[in-house]
Amino acid sequence: MRAVVIQTPGHYEVTTVDDPTPGPGEVLVAPAAVGICGTDVHIVQGEFAPTPYPIIPGHEFTGEIVALGAGVSGLRTGAQVAVDPSLFCGACHYCSIGHGNLCENWGAIGDTVDGAMAEYVKVPAANCYRLPESVDVAQGTLIEPLSCAVRGFDVLPRRLGDHYLIYGAGTMGLMMLQLAKAAGAASLSVVDINKDRLEIAERLGADATAASASNLDRPQGWETVIDCTGVIPVIEDGLTRVRRGGTFQQFGVAPSAAKASFSPFRVYNDEITIVGSMAVLHSFGRAVDLMAKGVIDADTMITHSFGLDDFGAALQTFRDGSGRKIQLRPRA
């Protein structure tokens, strides 16, 4: 089969590799569409520590089941599925207390084992979710990032009538915006330096947008502030914008060695809650349901589609920030 293979950090090619064979409890999926996200860029650049090389990337995907491994039941060939890429060991301390996303042996399809930027990928049958009839294969690639956003909301207060400030109007920021709107936010403010992205945020329900939070008229701050950038100066600014008694969420992925400064006294004195959100946890099935309900405007979110041979162009489009969700179509 043909696949994108990252041979070593900074070096990738589209080449021919052996077809995978599903083992017991696994199925073989022919990917129809695969989303590109920031983690893929980090893997290409050698900035994602768990990744071994060489590896086939791709963890946001839908496709058709084309073969079943031994012992698989409840699935059939020909079924269209979205796949939760999470691979938890099930045996460590964190798995035993229901926090598989913090698994001591954490892995993920496309991150630590070969993924979906290929003509075929083998996956655990238990990770497959039937794609609702109302969601096509391109839209279905948004289910995985949406499941991360749903996990983010699981650890937020989610009170009706709260005022939200979101930093970053990329894919994840726009998803958090749409979920906050559905969750009953009183107002939604979005900060991004990309004017085009701010226009999309307004289209999707933002009440106010700006290149800097200083240009927004809310001197008392926001009950919920969410960083979707991972950029240290942005994070430091966001921590100052939380209203007394409010919550700051670190959702964006910062470099592992990065440090941010904040006022411990203010966290104490104003009872500021700081929470993180890591990947997917018991949220993929709910993301499937939310996509089927139309909570996410998929057509607005997806802007570019490339064939497998154009992986380099797709990657550059992502890096340029000229699109929103960018996809590969391995079988196009």
VOLUM-606737 format. One record per residue (C-alpha): residue number from 1; residue in one letter; x, y, z. Coordinates in steps of 0.1 Angstrom, whole numbers, plus 2048, in hexadecimal, padded with zeros to 3 digits. Layout:
<sites>
{num: NUM&residuo: A&xx: X&yy: Y&zz: Z}
...
</sites>
This chain:
<sites>
{num: 1&residuo: M&xx: 800&yy: 800&zz: 800}
{num: 2&residuo: R&xx: 80A&yy: 825&zz: 7FD}
{num: 3&residuo: A&xx: 80F&yy: 839&zz: 81C}
{num: 4&residuo: V&xx: 81E&yy: 858&zz: 82A}
{num: 5&residuo: V&xx: 83D&yy: 84D&zz: 83F}
{num: 6&residuo: I&xx: 850&yy: 864&zz: 856}
{num: 7&residuo: Q&xx: 871&yy: 852&zz: 855}
{num: 8&residuo: T&xx: 883&yy: 869&zz: 86E}
{num: 9&residuo: P&xx: 87B&yy: 88B&zz: 87C}
{num: 10&residuo: G&xx: 87A&yy: 8A4&zz: 85F}
{num: 11&residuo: H&xx: 87A&yy: 889&zz: 844}
{num: 12&residuo: Y&xx: 85B&yy: 87A&zz: 835}
{num: 13&residuo: E&xx: 851&yy: 86A&zz: 814}
{num: 14&residuo: V&xx: 833&yy: 85A&zz: 803}
{num: 15&residuo: T&xx: 83E&yy: 837&zz: 7FC}
{num: 16&residuo: T&xx: 832&yy: 813&zz: 7F9}
{num: 17&residuo: V&xx: 832&yy: 7FD&zz: 819}
{num: 18&residuo: D&xx: 823&yy: 7DB&zz: 822}
{num: 19&residuo: D&xx: 7FE&yy: 7D9&zz: 828}
{num: 20&residuo: P&xx: 7F5&yy: 7D5&zz: 84D}
{num: 21&residuo: T&xx: 7E3&yy: 7B6&zz: 858}
{num: 22&residuo: P&xx: 7C9&yy: 7B8&zz: 874}
{num: 23&residuo: G&xx: 7D0&yy: 7A2&zz: 892}
{num: 24&residuo: P&xx: 7B7&yy: 794&zz: 8AB}
{num: 25&residuo: G&xx: 79F&yy: 7AF&zz: 8B5}
{num: 26&residuo: E&xx: 7AA&yy: 7C6&zz: 89A}
{num: 27&residuo: V&xx: 79B&yy: 7D2&zz: 879}
{num: 28&residuo: L&xx: 7AA&yy: 7DF&zz: 859}
{num: 29&residuo: V&xx: 79D&yy: 801&zz: 84E}
{num: 30&residuo: A&xx: 7A1&yy: 812&zz: 82D}
{num: 31&residuo: P&xx: 7A4&yy: 837&zz: 837}
{num: 32&residuo: A&xx: 78D&yy: 84E&zz: 823}
{num: 33&residuo: A&xx: 798&yy: 86F&zz: 833}
{num: 34&residuo: V&xx: 7B2&yy: 879&zz: 84C}
{num: 35&residuo: G&xx: 7B5&yy: 89A&zz: 85E}
{num: 36&residuo: I&xx: 7D7&yy: 8AB&zz: 864}
{num: 37&residuo: C&xx: 7DC&yy: 8BB&zz: 886}
{num: 38&residuo: G&xx: 7F8&yy: 8CB&zz: 89A}
{num: 39&residuo: T&xx: 804&yy: 8AA&zz: 8A8}
{num: 40&residuo: D&xx: 80C&yy: 89E&zz: 885}
{num: 41&residuo: V&xx: 822&yy: 8BC&zz: 880}
{num: 42&residuo: H&xx: 833&yy: 8B6&zz: 8A1}
{num: 43&residuo: I&xx: 839&yy: 891&zz: 896}
{num: 44&residuo: V&xx: 848&yy: 89C&zz: 875}
{num: 45&residuo: Q&xx: 85F&yy: 8B4&zz: 887}
{num: 46&residuo: G&xx: 869&yy: 89B&zz: 8A2}
{num: 47&residuo: E&xx: 858&yy: 8AF&zz: 8BD}
{num: 48&residuo: F&xx: 840&yy: 894&zz: 8CA}
{num: 49&residuo: A&xx: 853&yy: 87F&zz: 8E3}
{num: 50&residuo: P&xx: 83F&yy: 85E&zz: 8E2}
{num: 51&residuo: T&xx: 843&yy: 85A&zz: 8BD}
{num: 52&residuo: P&xx: 85A&yy: 83F&zz: 8AF}
{num: 53&residuo: Y&xx: 868&yy: 841&zz: 88C}
{num: 54&residuo: P&xx: 860&yy: 837&zz: 871}
{num: 55&residuo: I&xx: 83B&yy: 83D&zz: 875}
{num: 56&residuo: I&xx: 81C&yy: 842&zz: 85F}
{num: 57&residuo: P&xx: 809&yy: 860&zz: 86E}
{num: 58&residuo: G&xx: 7E4&yy: 867&zz: 86F}
{num: 59&residuo: H&xx: 7CD&yy: 864&zz: 88D}
{num: 60&residuo: E&xx: 7AE&yy: 878&zz: 882}
{num: 61&residuo: F&xx: 79D&yy: 861&zz: 869}
{num: 62&residuo: T&xx: 77F&yy: 84F&zz: 85B}
{num: 63&residuo: G&xx: 77E&yy: 832&zz: 844}
{num: 64&residuo: E&xx: 76F&yy: 811&zz: 839}
{num: 65&residuo: I&xx: 775&yy: 7F0&zz: 84A}
{num: 66&residuo: V&xx: 783&yy: 7D8&zz: 830}
{num: 67&residuo: A&xx: 78E&yy: 7BA&zz: 846}
{num: 68&residuo: L&xx: 787&yy: 7AC&zz: 868}
{num: 69&residuo: G&xx: 7A1&yy: 79B&zz: 87F}
{num: 70&residuo: A&xx: 799&yy: 77C&zz: 893}
{num: 71&residuo: G&xx: 77F&yy: 780&zz: 8AF}
{num: 72&residuo: V&xx: 770&yy: 7A1&zz: 8A2}
{num: 73&residuo: S&xx: 74A&yy: 7A3&zz: 8A6}
{num: 74&residuo: G&xx: 731&yy: 7BF&zz: 8A3}
{num: 75&residuo: L&xx: 743&yy: 7CE&zz: 884}
{num: 76&residuo: R&xx: 742&yy: 7C5&zz: 85F}
{num: 77&residuo: T&xx: 756&yy: 7CC&zz: 840}
{num: 78&residuo: G&xx: 748&yy: 7E9&zz: 82D}
{num: 79&residuo: A&xx: 73F&yy: 7FD&zz: 84C}
{num: 80&residuo: Q&xx: 749&yy: 821&zz: 84D}
{num: 81&residuo: V&xx: 75A&yy: 82A&zz: 86F}
{num: 82&residuo: A&xx: 76C&yy: 845&zz: 882}
{num: 83&residuo: V&xx: 789&yy: 838&zz: 897}
{num: 84&residuo: D&xx: 793&yy: 843&zz: 8BA}
{num: 85&residuo: P&xx: 7B9&yy: 843&zz: 8B7}
{num: 86&residuo: S&xx: 7BF&yy: 83F&zz: 8DD}
{num: 87&residuo: L&xx: 7D3&yy: 820&zz: 8E8}
{num: 88&residuo: F&xx: 7D2&yy: 81C&zz: 90D}
{num: 89&residuo: C&xx: 7E4&yy: 7FF&zz: 91E}
{num: 90&residuo: G&xx: 7C7&yy: 7F8&zz: 936}
{num: 91&residuo: A&xx: 7DF&yy: 7EC&zz: 952}
{num: 92&residuo: C&xx: 7F1&yy: 80A&zz: 960}
{num: 93&residuo: H&xx: 7E6&yy: 81F&zz: 97E}
{num: 94&residuo: Y&xx: 7D6&yy: 83A&zz: 969}
{num: 95&residuo: C&xx: 7C3&yy: 821&zz: 953}
{num: 96&residuo: S&xx: 7B7&yy: 810&zz: 973}
{num: 97&residuo: I&xx: 7A8&yy: 830&zz: 980}
{num: 98&residuo: G&xx: 797&yy: 839&zz: 95F}
{num: 99&residuo: H&xx: 7B1&yy: 852&zz: 952}
{num: 100&residuo: G&xx: 7BD&yy: 83F&zz: 934}
{num: 101&residuo: N&xx: 7C6&yy: 860&zz: 923}
{num: 102&residuo: L&xx: 7E2&yy: 862&zz: 93D}
{num: 103&residuo: C&xx: 7ED&yy: 83E&zz: 937}
{num: 104&residuo: E&xx: 810&yy: 837&zz: 941}
{num: 105&residuo: N&xx: 814&yy: 823&zz: 921}
{num: 106&residuo: W&xx: 7FF&yy: 83B&zz: 90C}
{num: 107&residuo: G&xx: 7FE&yy: 836&zz: 8E7}
{num: 108&residuo: A&xx: 7E9&yy: 841&zz: 8C9}
{num: 109&residuo: I&xx: 7E3&yy: 836&zz: 8A5}
{num: 110&residuo: G&xx: 7F8&yy: 84E&zz: 88F}
{num: 111&residuo: D&xx: 80C&yy: 85A&zz: 8AD}
{num: 112&residuo: T&xx: 81D&yy: 83B&zz: 8BB}
{num: 113&residuo: V&xx: 812&yy: 820&zz: 8A2}
{num: 114&residuo: D&xx: 80B&yy: 823&zz: 87C}
{num: 115&residuo: G&xx: 7EE&yy: 839&zz: 874}
{num: 116&residuo: A&xx: 7D5&yy: 841&zz: 858}
{num: 117&residuo: M&xx: 7E9&yy: 855&zz: 83F}
{num: 118&residuo: A&xx: 7EA&yy: 836&zz: 82A}
{num: 119&residuo: E&xx: 7D4&yy: 820&zz: 815}
{num: 120&residuo: Y&xx: 7CE&yy: 809&zz: 833}
{num: 121&residuo: V&xx: 7D1&yy: 80A&zz: 859}
{num: 122&residuo: K&xx: 7CB&yy: 7EF&zz: 873}
{num: 123&residuo: V&xx: 7B9&yy: 7FA&zz: 892}
{num: 124&residuo: P&xx: 7A9&yy: 7EA&zz: 8B1}
{num: 125&residuo: A&xx: 784&yy: 7E1&zz: 8A9}
{num: 126&residuo: A&xx: 77A&yy: 7F0&zz: 8CB}
{num: 127&residuo: N&xx: 786&yy: 812&zz: 8BF}
{num: 128&residuo: C&xx: 76E&yy: 813&zz: 8A1}
{num: 129&residuo: Y&xx: 74E&yy: 827&zz: 8A2}
{num: 130&residuo: R&xx: 735&yy: 824&zz: 886}
{num: 131&residuo: L&xx: 732&yy: 845&zz: 873}
{num: 132&residuo: P&xx: 70F&yy: 853&zz: 875}
{num: 133&residuo: E&xx: 6FD&yy: 855&zz: 853}
{num: 134&residuo: S&xx: 6FA&yy: 87B&zz: 857}
{num: 135&residuo: V&xx: 721&yy: 87E&zz: 85A}
{num: 136&residuo: D&xx: 735&yy: 879&zz: 83A}
{num: 137&residuo: V&xx: 759&yy: 86C&zz: 83B}
{num: 138&residuo: A&xx: 769&yy: 88E&zz: 838}
{num: 139&residuo: Q&xx: 754&yy: 89D&zz: 854}
{num: 140&residuo: G&xx: 75B&yy: 87E&zz: 869}
{num: 141&residuo: T&xx: 780&yy: 886&zz: 86C}
{num: 142&residuo: L&xx: 776&yy: 8A3&zz: 883}
{num: 143&residuo: I&xx: 769&yy: 889&zz: 89D}
{num: 144&residuo: E&xx: 78B&yy: 883&zz: 8AB}
{num: 145&residuo: P&xx: 794&yy: 8A7&zz: 8B2}
{num: 146&residuo: L&xx: 771&yy: 8AD&zz: 8BE}
{num: 147&residuo: S&xx: 775&yy: 891&zz: 8D7}
{num: 148&residuo: C&xx: 794&yy: 8A3&zz: 8E4}
{num: 149&residuo: A&xx: 77F&yy: 8C3&zz: 8E8}
{num: 150&residuo: V&xx: 763&yy: 8AF&zz: 8F9}
{num: 151&residuo: R&xx: 77D&yy: 8A3&zz: 912}
{num: 152&residuo: G&xx: 787&yy: 8C7&zz: 917}
{num: 153&residuo: F&xx: 763&yy: 8D0&zz: 921}
{num: 154&residuo: D&xx: 762&yy: 8B2&zz: 938}
{num: 155&residuo: V&xx: 77B&yy: 8C4&zz: 94F}
{num: 156&residuo: L&xx: 76B&yy: 8E6&zz: 94D}
{num: 157&residuo: P&xx: 74F&yy: 8F3&zz: 964}
{num: 158&residuo: R&xx: 737&yy: 8F8&zz: 947}
{num: 159&residuo: R&xx: 71F&yy: 90E&zz: 959}
{num: 160&residuo: L&xx: 703&yy: 91E&zz: 945}
{num: 161&residuo: G&xx: 708&yy: 942&zz: 93F}
{num: 162&residuo: D&xx: 72E&yy: 943&zz: 942}
{num: 163&residuo: H&xx: 743&yy: 95B&zz: 92D}
{num: 164&residuo: Y&xx: 75E&yy: 949&zz: 919}
{num: 165&residuo: L&xx: 77F&yy: 956&zz: 90A}
{num: 166&residuo: I&xx: 791&yy: 93F&zz: 8F1}
{num: 167&residuo: Y&xx: 7B4&yy: 945&zz: 8E5}
{num: 168&residuo: G&xx: 7B9&yy: 937&zz: 8C2}
{num: 169&residuo: A&xx: 7A1&yy: 933&zz: 8A5}
{num: 170&residuo: G&xx: 7B0&yy: 915&zz: 895}
{num: 171&residuo: T&xx: 79D&yy: 8F4&zz: 894}
{num: 172&residuo: M&xx: 79D&yy: 8EE&zz: 8B9}
{num: 173&residuo: G&xx: 795&yy: 911&zz: 8C3}
{num: 174&residuo: L&xx: 777&yy: 911&zz: 8AB}
{num: 175&residuo: M&xx: 76B&yy: 8F0&zz: 8B9}
{num: 176&residuo: M&xx: 76D&yy: 8FD&zz: 8DD}
{num: 177&residuo: L&xx: 75A&yy: 91B&zz: 8D1}
{num: 178&residuo: Q&xx: 73E&yy: 907&zz: 8C2}
{num: 179&residuo: L&xx: 73C&yy: 8F0&zz: 8E1}
{num: 180&residuo: A&xx: 73B&yy: 90E&zz: 8F8}
{num: 181&residuo: K&xx: 71F&yy: 91C&zz: 8E4}
{num: 182&residuo: A&xx: 70C&yy: 8FB&zz: 8E6}
{num: 183&residuo: A&xx: 713&yy: 8FA&zz: 90C}
{num: 184&residuo: G&xx: 701&yy: 91B&zz: 913}
{num: 185&residuo: A&xx: 71C&yy: 935&zz: 914}
{num: 186&residuo: A&xx: 711&yy: 958&zz: 91B}
{num: 187&residuo: S&xx: 72C&yy: 966&zz: 904}
{num: 188&residuo: L&xx: 748&yy: 95A&zz: 8EF}
{num: 189&residuo: S&xx: 768&yy: 96D&zz: 8E8}
{num: 190&residuo: V&xx: 784&yy: 961&zz: 8D2}
{num: 191&residuo: V&xx: 7A8&yy: 96E&zz: 8CE}
{num: 192&residuo: D&xx: 7BE&yy: 966&zz: 8B0}
{num: 193&residuo: I&xx: 7D7&yy: 97A&zz: 89B}
{num: 194&residuo: N&xx: 7C9&yy: 96B&zz: 87B}
{num: 195&residuo: K&xx: 7AD&yy: 982&zz: 86F}
{num: 196&residuo: D&xx: 79E&yy: 968&zz: 858}
{num: 197&residuo: R&xx: 79B&yy: 94F&zz: 874}
{num: 198&residuo: L&xx: 789&yy: 96A&zz: 88A}
{num: 199&residuo: E&xx: 770&yy: 96F&zz: 86E}
{num: 200&residuo: I&xx: 769&yy: 949&zz: 86F}
{num: 201&residuo: A&xx: 765&yy: 94B&zz: 895}
{num: 202&residuo: E&xx: 74B&yy: 966&zz: 891}
{num: 203&residuo: R&xx: 739&yy: 951&zz: 877}
{num: 204&residuo: L&xx: 738&yy: 934&zz: 890}
{num: 205&residuo: G&xx: 72A&yy: 948&zz: 8AD}
{num: 206&residuo: A&xx: 745&yy: 95E&zz: 8BD}
{num: 207&residuo: D&xx: 737&yy: 97D&zz: 8CC}
{num: 208&residuo: A&xx: 758&yy: 990&zz: 8CC}
{num: 209&residuo: T&xx: 779&yy: 98A&zz: 8BB}
{num: 210&residuo: A&xx: 79B&yy: 99C&zz: 8BD}
{num: 211&residuo: A&xx: 7C0&yy: 998&zz: 8B7}
{num: 212&residuo: S&xx: 7C6&yy: 99F&zz: 8DC}
{num: 213&residuo: A&xx: 7B0&yy: 99A&zz: 8FA}
{num: 214&residuo: S&xx: 7B9&yy: 9BE&zz: 904}
{num: 215&residuo: N&xx: 7A3&yy: 9C9&zz: 8E7}
{num: 216&residuo: L&xx: 784&yy: 9B7&zz: 8F6}
{num: 217&residuo: D&xx: 76D&yy: 9C9&zz: 90D}
{num: 218&residuo: R&xx: 76B&yy: 9B3&zz: 92C}
{num: 219&residuo: P&xx: 781&yy: 9C3&zz: 947}
{num: 220&residuo: Q&xx: 773&yy: 9AB&zz: 962}
{num: 221&residuo: G&xx: 780&yy: 98D&zz: 94E}
{num: 222&residuo: W&xx: 770&yy: 96C&zz: 943}
{num: 223&residuo: E&xx: 764&yy: 94F&zz: 958}
{num: 224&residuo: T&xx: 774&yy: 936&zz: 940}
{num: 225&residuo: V&xx: 794&yy: 93D&zz: 92C}
{num: 226&residuo: I&xx: 7A0&yy: 922&zz: 915}
{num: 227&residuo: D&xx: 7C2&yy: 922&zz: 904}
{num: 228&residuo: C&xx: 7C2&yy: 90F&zz: 8E3}
{num: 229&residuo: T&xx: 7E4&yy: 91C&zz: 8D7}
{num: 230&residuo: G&xx: 7FF&yy: 90D&zz: 8ED}
{num: 231&residuo: V&xx: 812&yy: 92E&zz: 8E9}
{num: 232&residuo: I&xx: 822&yy: 93A&zz: 909}
{num: 233&residuo: P&xx: 81C&yy: 960&zz: 907}
{num: 234&residuo: V&xx: 7F8&yy: 958&zz: 8FE}
{num: 235&residuo: I&xx: 7F4&yy: 940&zz: 91C}
{num: 236&residuo: E&xx: 803&yy: 95A&zz: 933}
{num: 237&residuo: D&xx: 7EB&yy: 974&zz: 926}
{num: 238&residuo: G&xx: 7CD&yy: 95D&zz: 92A}
{num: 239&residuo: L&xx: 7D5&yy: 956&zz: 94E}
{num: 240&residuo: T&xx: 7D1&yy: 97B&zz: 955}
{num: 241&residuo: R&xx: 7AE&yy: 97C&zz: 945}
{num: 242&residuo: V&xx: 79D&yy: 963&zz: 95B}
{num: 243&residuo: R&xx: 781&yy: 972&zz: 971}
{num: 244&residuo: R&xx: 783&yy: 96D&zz: 996}
{num: 245&residuo: G&xx: 777&yy: 94A&zz: 99E}
{num: 246&residuo: G&xx: 77B&yy: 940&zz: 979}
{num: 247&residuo: T&xx: 78E&yy: 924&zz: 966}
{num: 248&residuo: F&xx: 7AB&yy: 924&zz: 94E}
{num: 249&residuo: Q&xx: 7AF&yy: 906&zz: 938}
{num: 250&residuo: Q&xx: 7D0&yy: 8FC&zz: 927}
{num: 251&residuo: F&xx: 7C3&yy: 8EA&zz: 909}
{num: 252&residuo: G&xx: 7DD&yy: 8F4&zz: 8EF}
{num: 253&residuo: V&xx: 7FD&yy: 8E0&zz: 8EE}
{num: 254&residuo: A&xx: 81C&yy: 8F3&zz: 8F9}
{num: 255&residuo: P&xx: 840&yy: 8E6&zz: 8F4}
{num: 256&residuo: S&xx: 848&yy: 8CE&zz: 910}
{num: 257&residuo: A&xx: 865&yy: 8E3&zz: 91E}
{num: 258&residuo: A&xx: 852&yy: 904&zz: 91C}
{num: 259&residuo: K&xx: 84C&yy: 919&zz: 93C}
{num: 260&residuo: A&xx: 831&yy: 933&zz: 942}
{num: 261&residuo: S&xx: 830&yy: 94D&zz: 95D}
{num: 262&residuo: F&xx: 811&yy: 955&zz: 972}
{num: 263&residuo: S&xx: 807&yy: 964&zz: 994}
{num: 264&residuo: P&xx: 803&yy: 949&zz: 9AE}
{num: 265&residuo: F&xx: 7F5&yy: 963&zz: 9C5}
{num: 266&residuo: R&xx: 7D9&yy: 96B&zz: 9AD}
{num: 267&residuo: V&xx: 7D1&yy: 946&zz: 9A8}
{num: 268&residuo: Y&xx: 7CE&yy: 944&zz: 9CE}
{num: 269&residuo: N&xx: 7BD&yy: 965&zz: 9D5}
{num: 270&residuo: D&xx: 7A4&yy: 963&zz: 9B7}
{num: 271&residuo: E&xx: 79E&yy: 93E&zz: 9BA}
{num: 272&residuo: I&xx: 7A9&yy: 938&zz: 996}
{num: 273&residuo: T&xx: 7A6&yy: 914&zz: 98A}
{num: 274&residuo: I&xx: 7BF&yy: 908&zz: 970}
{num: 275&residuo: V&xx: 7B8&yy: 8E8&zz: 95E}
{num: 276&residuo: G&xx: 7C8&yy: 8D4&zz: 942}
{num: 277&residuo: S&xx: 7B8&yy: 8BD&zz: 928}
{num: 278&residuo: M&xx: 7CA&yy: 8A1&zz: 918}
{num: 279&residuo: A&xx: 7BD&yy: 890&zz: 8F8}
{num: 280&residuo: V&xx: 79F&yy: 878&zz: 8F9}
{num: 281&residuo: L&xx: 78E&yy: 868&zz: 917}
{num: 282&residuo: H&xx: 76C&yy: 858&zz: 915}
{num: 283&residuo: S&xx: 762&yy: 873&zz: 8FC}
{num: 284&residuo: F&xx: 765&yy: 864&zz: 8D9}
{num: 285&residuo: G&xx: 742&yy: 855&zz: 8D9}
{num: 286&residuo: R&xx: 733&yy: 876&zz: 8E5}
{num: 287&residuo: A&xx: 746&yy: 888&zz: 8C9}
{num: 288&residuo: V&xx: 736&yy: 871&zz: 8B0}
{num: 289&residuo: D&xx: 714&yy: 87A&zz: 8BD}
{num: 290&residuo: L&xx: 71B&yy: 89F&zz: 8BD}
{num: 291&residuo: M&xx: 727&yy: 89D&zz: 899}
{num: 292&residuo: A&xx: 707&yy: 88B&zz: 88F}
{num: 293&residuo: K&xx: 6F3&yy: 8A6&zz: 8A1}
{num: 294&residuo: G&xx: 705&yy: 8C2&zz: 88D}
{num: 295&residuo: V&xx: 714&yy: 8D4&zz: 8AB}
{num: 296&residuo: I&xx: 734&yy: 8D9&zz: 896}
{num: 297&residuo: D&xx: 731&yy: 8EB&zz: 875}
{num: 298&residuo: A&xx: 746&yy: 8D2&zz: 862}
{num: 299&residuo: D&xx: 744&yy: 8E3&zz: 840}
{num: 300&residuo: T&xx: 753&yy: 903&zz: 84E}
{num: 301&residuo: M&xx: 76E&yy: 8F0&zz: 861}
{num: 302&residuo: I&xx: 77C&yy: 8DC&zz: 844}
{num: 303&residuo: T&xx: 78E&yy: 8F2&zz: 82A}
{num: 304&residuo: H&xx: 7A7&yy: 8DD&zz: 817}
{num: 305&residuo: S&xx: 7AA&yy: 8B9&zz: 809}
{num: 306&residuo: F&xx: 7CA&yy: 8AA&zz: 7FB}
{num: 307&residuo: G&xx: 7D4&yy: 888&zz: 7EC}
{num: 308&residuo: L&xx: 7ED&yy: 872&zz: 7FD}
{num: 309&residuo: D&xx: 809&yy: 87D&zz: 7E5}
{num: 310&residuo: D&xx: 803&yy: 8A1&zz: 7EF}
{num: 311&residuo: F&xx: 80B&yy: 89C&zz: 814}
{num: 312&residuo: G&xx: 826&yy: 8B6&zz: 812}
{num: 313&residuo: A&xx: 80F&yy: 8D0&zz: 804}
{num: 314&residuo: A&xx: 7F5&yy: 8C8&zz: 81E}
{num: 315&residuo: L&xx: 80E&yy: 8CC&zz: 83A}
{num: 316&residuo: Q&xx: 81A&yy: 8ED&zz: 82D}
{num: 317&residuo: T&xx: 7F6&yy: 8FA&zz: 82A}
{num: 318&residuo: F&xx: 7F1&yy: 8F0&zz: 84F}
{num: 319&residuo: R&xx: 811&yy: 902&zz: 859}
{num: 320&residuo: D&xx: 808&yy: 921&zz: 845}
{num: 321&residuo: G&xx: 7E7&yy: 924&zz: 859}
{num: 322&residuo: S&xx: 7D4&yy: 92A&zz: 839}
{num: 323&residuo: G&xx: 7B9&yy: 910&zz: 840}
{num: 324&residuo: R&xx: 7A6&yy: 901&zz: 85C}
{num: 325&residuo: K&xx: 7A3&yy: 8DB&zz: 85B}
{num: 326&residuo: I&xx: 7B9&yy: 8CC&zz: 840}
{num: 327&residuo: Q&xx: 7B4&yy: 8A9&zz: 834}
{num: 328&residuo: L&xx: 7C5&yy: 88D&zz: 821}
{num: 329&residuo: R&xx: 7B1&yy: 876&zz: 80B}
{num: 330&residuo: P&xx: 7C7&yy: 856&zz: 80A}
{num: 331&residuo: R&xx: 7B2&yy: 845&zz: 7EF}
{num: 332&residuo: A&xx: 7A9&yy: 863&zz: 7DA}
</sites>
